[in-house]
Amino acid sequence: MSLFVRSGITLALTALIVGAAYLGLGFMTGTALVLVATLAIGWPSLVRSPAPRGAGMVIALAGLAAILVAWLADSREFGETMLSHLPLVAAFALVAAVLVEMARPDGRAGLVESMTGTVTGAVVAIAATGWLAVLDLPHGDSPTFVLVAAFALAAASGCCTLLGRSPWLAAGIALVLGAAVGGVAGWLIQALTVWAGIALGLAAALSVAVTSLLLRPKAEDRRASLAAAATPVAIGGLLAYLAHALLG
């Protein structure tokens, strides 16, 4: 799968996030489930896990548990948010990754690398819940925040695709471009301040810049390419929530 096709999938998932933001929390939950499923299927190939079935199962269960915990969280009591109990889900994922490694019958070669890859994939899947949390924050224009983050993510993704032969340059320009998109949105949209827009744009662009530098799947590995395409969208959810919560 070429870099351009992978970028197209990232843009399609971003558009799905925007649509779900305006349709409601139920649709956003469905979109988060799509991200989790994509990661569970493709992440083990992306990190070349020696135990792909176990790793995929851990990632899927971690993502599903995060979404379930987010839905069960009562944001009206004790100052809780949808993400209040996600550290417990992350701890569960770590224990599950250890159990998967213990069950391997192949002598556990590359134990540390395998477990690290599994836990990282689980954390990325958990991060997708951030999009639900953005909609749950006490602001009247939460879909607008999602829209701004999505535009910045799309701009950064396009930049990293066009300048793919110079990844570090692409990452730097993507960060500047994301911040610029967010800043302009903050200036144009009354529901946002300029600084909040910059923070949202920078957070979304950061997810693209980091993944473009760290994740470089082989073109012939479609599963790994799918996971690489979904990763910045999933991470962008958590980063957008943090930026929204701190400066929104």
Stockholm file with secondary structure:
# STOCKHOLM 1.0

chainA/1-248         MSLFVRSGITLALTALIVGAAYLGLGFMTGTALVLVATLAIGWPSLVRSPAPRGAGMVIALAGLAAILVAWLADSREFGETMLSHLPLVAAFALVAAVLVEMARPDGRAGLVESMTGTVTGAVVAIAATGWLAVLDLPHGDSPTFVLVAAFALAAASGCCTLLGRSPWLAAGIALVLGAAVGGVAGWLIQALTVWAGIALGLAAALSVAVTSLLLRPKAEDRRASLAAAATPVAIGGLLAYLAHALLG
#=GR chainA/1-248 SS CCHHHHHHHHHHHHHHHHHHHHHCHHHHHHHHHHHHHHHHHHHHHHTTCSSHHHHHHHHHHHHHHHHHHHHHCCTTSTTCCTTTTHHHHHHHHHHHHHHHHHTCSSCCTTHHHHHHHHHHHHHHHHHTTHHHHHHHSSCTTHHHHHHHHHHHHHHHHHHHHHTTTSHHHHHHHHHHHHHHHHHHHHHHCTTSCHHHHHHHHHHHHHHHHHHHHHCCCCTTCHHHHHHHHHHHHHHHHHHHHHHHHHHC
#=GC SS_cons         CCHHHHHHHHHHHHHHHHHHHHHCHHHHHHHHHHHHHHHHHHHHHHTTCSSHHHHHHHHHHHHHHHHHHHHHCCTTSTTCCTTTTHHHHHHHHHHHHHHHHHTCSSCCTTHHHHHHHHHHHHHHHHHTTHHHHHHHSSCTTHHHHHHHHHHHHHHHHHHHHHTTTSHHHHHHHHHHHHHHHHHHHHHHCTTSCHHHHHHHHHHHHHHHHHHHHHCCCCTTCHHHHHHHHHHHHHHHHHHHHHHHHHHC
//
